[in-house]
Amino acid sequence: MGKSGRSDDKNVAIDVGPMLSSLKDELMNARLSMASSYCIFKTPSILFRHRENSFLPNCFSIGPVHHGKENLVVTEKIKLKYLKGLLSRVITSTERKSEEAKEIEQEEILTDFIDTVKLIEKETSGYYAGDDYAAKLGDEFVKVLVLDACFIIELFRKDAGEITKEQDDPIFSMSCMLQFLHHDLILLENQIPWFVLEALFQKTKLPSETKSLIELALLFFANMFSSSSPPIKTGLFAGQNIKHILDLLRLSLVLPSEEIKNHPRSGWQPIHTVTRLQEAGVKFEKVTPDSILDIKFSNGSLQIPSLLIQETTETILRNLIAYEQCLPHCAPIFTCYAKVLDNLIDTTNDMDILCKSEIVDNWLSPEDATQFFNKLYNDTYVKEFYYSKLCNELDVHCKRRWPTWRAYYVHNYFTKPWAIAAQIYAVIMFVLTLWQTYIKKD
């Protein structure tokens, strides 16, 4: 013991052997780089905490991430019903008639499905970040993919009228089921690779069917962003590596967008609210371009594509943003779009102006719609901002003398009832004074 009452550190022996061995084992077994194939992610907790319901399935688990969860097991029977219907439809299209022959053929078809997915099992597993589901679930992994893929394919076919819907079909006879599916099929965690869907689609497609899988999927989600169905341009996807359904929906708006072709700048710039822009003389015009992303400012008019705000709007935007935040080298165009909307819509008055201009078709209360825009992009990071040009043009317009004076005058004298009344009174008194002066001169 030294004079200070402390032991001499030089005489203390430290055994680093166990720690060294542990770190060596971790270095040997750990994946220290992200696979380039990863495109299905678990939502980062920093985004998940803002709105958990926007990232979790209501009724249907798709793929391995949520497979087996107690609240989702009941709908597995619906998937089996769809698989049975698919097999019956494919079998009855052949010349075999006997029940025994049909049973044999059904087994052959199922075996073919399983073999097809088995061949791409390793590639499929490589799409999921975080866990090796093929190793974790074993044979159940392939079973999940076959059952879920066949369910989705048949769902799309029935919705598009390619095949007949049975009267006892629970999806189309219960109004809530389609709403649940429009939510569950767009979740980042609830995806299966597109090439799995495409492989089984081609194996089950009959000569009488005319639509591609891309067409069927886009028809199913046709009213995701708009109450009127936009034209489907499948040519846009030529040569595109579609990763899954959520990626397809993103590409359907990014590929035709003019905004994505602009040169983005680092950082992001704020935009005045709709109310303040209106006070500065900006007009709001509803336009119908090929993408909701194309917001432009021209000749004093802010041209905004129509947007439908419904129950699934927040879900799709949050999952698209989470996808852009997780996928390496992904242009954060939807994250930028959310930032612009949040800047424009700050109060219910901003929302009312856009609704009156028919830019926003709001199926929610003004308060709910405004609130979710205000929190949509919290805790996201944007390295490249795609609306820099738009922000600059609006900023230049608002700094001009006349719009600035007009904004100041309107904001201070025409925002409250008593102020408006005072202005009217002042104008009347001024007119009467001029009138009296004119009479006296006569």
C-alpha positions in Angstrom: 0.0 0.0 0.0 1.4 3.4 -1.0 1.2 6.7 0.9 -2.0 7.5 -0.9 -3.7 4.3 0.4 -4.0 2.9 -3.1 -2.4 -0.4 -4.4 0.4 -0.2 -6.9 -1.1 -0.8 -10.4 2.2 -2.1 -11.6 2.0 -5.2 -9.4 -1.6 -6.1 -10.6 -1.6 -8.9 -13.2 -4.4 -8.8 -15.8 -5.5 -12.0 -17.5 -6.6 -10.9 -21.0 -6.7 -14.4 -22.4 -10.5 -15.0 -22.1 -11.3 -11.6 -23.6 -8.9 -12.1 -26.5 -10.3 -15.6 -27.2 -13.9 -14.2 -27.1 -13.1 -11.4 -29.5 -11.3 -13.8 -31.9 -14.3 -16.0 -32.0 -16.6 -13.1 -32.7 -14.3 -11.8 -35.5 -14.3 -15.3 -37.0 -18.1 -15.7 -37.0 -19.4 -12.2 -37.5 -20.6 -10.8 -40.8 -18.6 -7.6 -41.0 -20.1 -6.3 -44.2 -23.7 -5.9 -45.5 -24.5 -8.2 -48.4 -25.4 -6.4 -51.6 -28.5 -8.5 -52.0 -30.1 -7.3 -48.8 -33.4 -5.5 -49.6 -35.9 -6.8 -47.0 -35.1 -5.2 -43.6 -36.5 -5.1 -40.1 -37.6 -1.6 -39.5 -34.9 0.4 -37.5 -36.2 0.9 -34.0 -35.6 4.7 -34.3 -38.3 4.8 -37.0 -40.5 2.0 -35.7 -41.1 3.8 -32.4 -42.9 6.7 -34.1 -45.8 4.6 -35.4 -45.5 0.9 -34.6 -48.9 0.0 -36.4 -47.5 1.3 -39.7 -44.8 -1.4 -39.7 -46.6 -4.5 -38.3 -49.1 -6.7 -40.2 -52.7 -6.6 -39.2 -53.8 -10.1 -40.3 -51.4 -11.6 -42.8 -47.8 -12.6 -42.4 -46.0 -12.6 -45.8 -42.5 -14.3 -45.8 -40.5 -15.5 -42.8 -40.1 -12.4 -40.6 -43.5 -12.6 -39.0 -44.3 -16.2 -39.7 -45.9 -18.1 -36.9 -47.0 -15.1 -34.8 -50.1 -16.0 -32.8 -52.3 -13.1 -34.0 -51.6 -14.0 -37.7 -52.0 -17.8 -37.6 -55.8 -17.7 -38.3 -55.4 -16.4 -41.8 -53.1 -19.3 -42.8 -56.3 -21.2 -43.6 -57.2 -18.6 -46.2 -53.9 -19.0 -47.9 -54.4 -22.8 -48.0 -57.9 -22.2 -49.5 -56.3 -20.1 -52.2 -53.6 -22.7 -52.9 -56.2 -25.4 -53.1 -58.2 -23.3 -55.6 -55.1 -22.6 -57.7 -54.4 -26.4 -57.9 -58.0 -27.2 -58.8 -58.0 -24.6 -61.5 -54.7 -25.7 -63.0 -55.7 -29.4 -62.8 -59.2 -29.0 -64.3 -57.6 -27.3 -67.3 -56.0 -30.6 -68.3 -57.6 -33.6 -69.8 -57.4 -35.8 -66.7 -60.8 -36.4 -65.1 -60.6 -39.0 -62.4 -60.2 -38.1 -58.8 -57.2 -40.3 -58.4 -55.6 -38.7 -61.5 -56.3 -35.3 -60.1 -54.8 -36.2 -56.8 -51.7 -37.5 -58.4 -51.4 -34.4 -60.6 -51.9 -32.1 -57.6 -49.0 -33.8 -55.9 -46.8 -33.4 -59.0 -47.6 -29.7 -59.2 -46.9 -29.1 -55.6 -43.6 -31.0 -55.9 -42.8 -28.8 -58.9 -43.5 -25.7 -56.9 -41.3 -26.8 -54.0 -38.5 -27.9 -56.3 -38.6 -24.5 -58.1 -38.3 -22.6 -54.8 -35.7 -25.0 -53.5 -33.5 -24.1 -56.4 -33.6 -20.4 -55.5 -33.7 -20.9 -51.7 -30.2 -19.7 -51.1 -30.6 -16.6 -53.2 -34.0 -15.9 -51.6 -32.5 -16.1 -48.1 -29.9 -13.6 -49.1 -32.5 -11.0 -49.6 -33.3 -10.8 -45.8 -31.1 -8.7 -43.6 -30.5 -9.7 -40.1 -31.3 -13.5 -40.0 -30.5 -16.5 -42.1 -34.2 -17.7 -42.3 -33.3 -20.7 -44.5 -31.2 -22.1 -41.7 -33.5 -20.9 -38.9 -36.7 -22.4 -40.4 -35.3 -25.3 -42.3 -37.9 -26.9 -44.7 -40.5 -24.5 -43.3 -38.8 -21.6 -45.1 -39.6 -23.1 -48.6 -43.1 -24.0 -47.5 -43.8 -20.4 -46.4 -42.5 -19.0 -49.7 -44.6 -21.4 -51.8 -47.8 -20.8 -49.8 -47.4 -17.0 -49.5 -46.4 -16.6 -53.2 -49.4 -18.6 -54.5 -51.7 -16.7 -52.2 -50.5 -13.3 -53.5 -50.6 -14.4 -57.1 -54.2 -15.8 -56.8 -55.3 -12.7 -54.9 -54.0 -10.4 -57.7 -55.7 -12.5 -60.4 -59.0 -12.5 -58.6 -58.9 -8.8 -57.9 -58.2 -8.1 -61.6 -60.9 -10.4 -62.8 -58.5 -12.8 -64.4 -60.2 -15.7 -62.6 -63.6 -16.1 -60.9 -64.1 -15.2 -57.3 -66.0 -17.9 -55.2 -69.1 -16.7 -53.3 -67.6 -17.9 -50.0 -64.2 -16.2 -50.6 -63.4 -14.5 -47.3 -61.2 -11.8 -48.9 -63.8 -10.4 -51.2 -66.9 -11.2 -49.2 -65.7 -9.4 -46.0 -65.0 -5.7 -46.7 -62.3 -5.3 -44.0 -60.1 -8.1 -45.5 -59.0 -6.1 -48.6 -58.2 -3.1 -46.4 -56.1 -5.3 -44.2 -54.3 -6.7 -47.2 -53.6 -3.3 -48.8 -51.9 -2.5 -45.5 -50.1 -5.8 -44.9 -48.7 -6.3 -48.4 -46.8 -3.0 -48.4 -44.8 -3.5 -45.2 -41.0 -3.6 -45.5 -40.8 -6.6 -43.1 -43.6 -8.4 -44.8 -42.1 -9.0 -48.3 -40.9 -12.0 -50.3 -38.5 -11.6 -53.3 -40.2 -10.7 -56.6 -38.4 -13.4 -58.5 -40.1 -16.0 -56.3 -43.5 -14.5 -57.2 -42.6 -14.4 -60.9 -41.3 -18.0 -61.0 -44.5 -19.4 -59.5 -46.7 -17.0 -61.5 -45.2 -18.3 -64.8 -45.8 -21.9 -63.7 -49.5 -21.3 -62.9 -50.4 -18.9 -65.8 -53.0 -20.3 -68.1 -53.1 -19.5 -71.9 -56.3 -17.5 -71.3 -54.5 -15.0 -69.0 -53.3 -11.9 -70.6 -51.9 -9.7 -67.9 -48.3 -9.8 -66.5 -47.6 -10.0 -62.8 -46.5 -6.4 -62.8 -49.9 -5.3 -64.3 -51.8 -7.4 -61.7 -49.8 -6.0 -58.8 -50.2 -2.4 -59.9 -53.9 -2.9 -60.6 -54.3 -4.2 -57.0 -52.6 -1.1 -55.6 -54.0 1.3 -58.2 -55.8 3.5 -55.7 -52.9 3.7 -53.2 -52.1 7.3 -53.9 -55.1 8.4 -56.0 -58.8 7.9 -56.1 -58.7 7.6 -59.9 -56.7 4.7 -61.4 -53.6 6.0 -63.2 -52.5 4.4 -66.5 -50.2 1.4 -66.1 -47.0 1.6 -68.2 -45.3 -1.7 -67.9 -42.6 -0.6 -70.4 -41.1 1.5 -67.6 -39.9 -1.6 -65.8 -38.0 -3.1 -68.8 -34.5 -4.1 -67.5 -35.4 -3.1 -63.9 -34.4 -5.4 -61.1 -37.6 -5.4 -59.1 -36.9 -6.6 -55.6 -40.3 -7.1 -54.1 -43.8 -5.5 -54.0 -42.8 -2.4 -52.0 -39.9 -1.9 -54.4 -42.3 -2.2 -57.4 -44.6 0.5 -55.9 -41.7 2.8 -55.3 -40.3 2.3 -58.9 -43.8 2.9 -60.3 -43.5 6.5 -59.1 -39.8 7.1 -59.2 -39.2 5.9 -62.8 -41.6 8.3 -64.5 -40.7 11.2 -62.2 -38.9 14.3 -63.6 -37.9 15.3 -60.1 -35.5 12.3 -59.7 -33.6 13.5 -62.8 -32.7 16.8 -61.1 -29.3 17.3 -59.6 -29.8 16.9 -55.9 -27.9 19.1 -53.4 -26.5 18.3 -50.0 -28.6 19.3 -47.1 -32.2 20.5 -47.3 -33.9 23.8 -47.4 -37.2 24.8 -45.7 -40.3 25.9 -47.6 -42.9 28.3 -46.3 -46.3 26.8 -45.3 -49.2 26.8 -47.7 -50.8 29.6 -45.8 -47.8 31.9 -45.9 -47.2 31.1 -49.6 -50.8 32.0 -50.4 -50.4 35.3 -48.5 -47.3 35.9 -50.7 -49.4 35.6 -53.8 -48.6 32.0 -54.7 -51.4 30.1 -56.4 -52.0 26.4 -55.9 -52.8 24.2 -58.9 -53.7 20.6 -59.2 -51.8 18.7 -61.9 -51.9 15.2 -63.2 -48.3 14.1 -64.1 -47.1 10.5 -64.1 -45.8 10.7 -60.6 -46.9 12.3 -57.3 -43.3 13.3 -56.7 -43.3 16.0 -59.4 -44.0 19.2 -57.5 -43.1 22.3 -59.6 -43.3 26.1 -59.3 -44.2 28.0 -62.5 -45.5 31.5 -63.2 -46.4 32.1 -59.6 -48.3 28.8 -59.3 -47.2 25.8 -57.2 -48.2 22.8 -59.2 -48.8 19.8 -57.0 -50.1 16.3 -58.1 -53.2 15.2 -56.5 -52.7 13.0 -53.4 -55.3 10.7 -51.8 -55.0 10.6 -48.0 -56.6 7.5 -46.6 -55.9 4.8 -43.9 -52.9 3.3 -45.8 -51.3 6.6 -46.9 -49.2 6.9 -43.7 -48.3 3.2 -43.8 -47.0 3.3 -47.4 -45.1 6.5 -47.0 -43.5 5.4 -43.7 -42.4 2.0 -45.2 -41.1 3.6 -48.4 -39.0 6.1 -46.2 -37.8 3.2 -44.0 -36.8 1.3 -47.2 -34.9 4.2 -48.6 -33.1 4.7 -45.2 -32.0 1.1 -45.1 -31.2 0.2 -48.7 -27.6 1.2 -49.7 -27.2 3.7 -52.5 -31.0 4.3 -52.7 -32.1 7.8 -53.7 -34.1 9.2 -50.8 -36.7 10.8 -53.0 -39.7 9.8 -50.9 -37.9 11.0 -47.8 -37.4 14.4 -49.5 -41.1 14.4 -50.6 -42.2 13.9 -47.0 -40.0 16.8 -45.9 -41.6 19.1 -48.5 -45.1 18.0 -47.5 -44.3 18.6 -43.8 -43.1 22.1 -44.6 -46.1 22.9 -46.7 -48.7 21.4 -44.3 -48.3 22.7 -40.7 -51.8 23.5 -39.7 -55.4 22.4 -40.6 -55.7 25.7 -42.5 -52.9 24.6 -44.8 -54.7 21.3 -45.3 -58.0 23.1 -46.0 -56.4 25.2 -48.7 -55.0 22.2 -50.5 -58.3 20.4 -50.2 -60.2 23.3 -51.7 -57.7 23.3 -54.5 -58.5 19.6 -55.0 -54.8 18.8 -54.6 -55.5 16.7 -51.5 -58.3 14.2 -51.4 -58.6 13.8 -47.7 -60.5 10.8 -46.3 -59.3 11.4 -42.8 -60.1 14.3 -40.4 -58.0 17.5 -41.1 -56.4 17.1 -37.7 -55.3 13.5 -38.3 -54.0 14.2 -41.8 -52.1 17.3 -40.7 -50.6 15.5 -37.7 -49.1 12.6 -39.6 -47.5 14.9 -42.1 -45.9 16.8 -39.3 -44.1 13.7 -38.0 -43.6 11.6 -41.1 -39.9 12.0 -41.6 -38.7 12.3 -38.0 -35.3 10.7 -37.3 -34.5 10.3 -41.0 -31.3 11.5 -42.7 -31.2 13.1 -46.2 -27.8 13.4 -47.8 -29.2 14.6 -51.1 -32.2 16.8 -51.3 -34.1 16.5 -54.6 -36.3 19.6 -54.2 -33.5 22.2 -54.0 -34.6 23.9 -57.3 -38.2 24.1 -56.1 -37.2 25.6 -52.7 -34.9 28.2 -54.4 -37.7 29.3 -56.8 -40.2 29.7 -54.0 -37.7 31.6 -51.9 -36.8 34.0 -54.7 -40.6 34.6 -55.3 -41.3 35.3 -51.6 -38.4 37.7 -51.3 -39.7 40.0 -54.1 -41.0 43.3 -52.8 -44.7 43.0 -53.8 -45.3 39.4 -52.5 -43.4 40.3 -49.3 -45.5 43.4 -48.6 -48.7 41.6 -49.5 -47.8 38.7 -47.2 -47.1 41.2 -44.4 -50.3 43.1 -44.9 -52.5 40.0 -45.2 -50.9 38.3 -42.2 -51.3 41.3 -40.0 -54.6 42.7 -41.1 -56.7 39.9 -42.6 -56.1 36.9 -40.3 -58.5 37.8 -37.5 -62.2 38.8 -37.7 -61.8 42.1 -35.7 -58.8 43.1 -38.0 -60.9 42.4 -41.1 -63.8 44.4 -39.7 -61.4 47.3 -38.9 -60.1 47.3 -42.4 -63.6 47.3 -43.9 -64.6 50.2 -41.5 -61.5 52.2 -42.5 -62.2 51.7 -46.2 -65.9 52.8 -45.7 -64.8 55.9 -43.7 -62.2 56.8 -46.3 -64.8 56.6 -49.1 -67.4 58.7 -47.1 -64.7 61.3 -46.4 -63.9 61.5 -50.1 -67.6 61.7 -50.9 -68.2 64.6 -48.4 -65.2 66.5 -49.8 -66.5 66.1 -53.3 -70.0 67.3 -52.2 -68.6 70.4 -50.4 -66.6 71.3 -53.5 -69.7 71.2 -55.5 
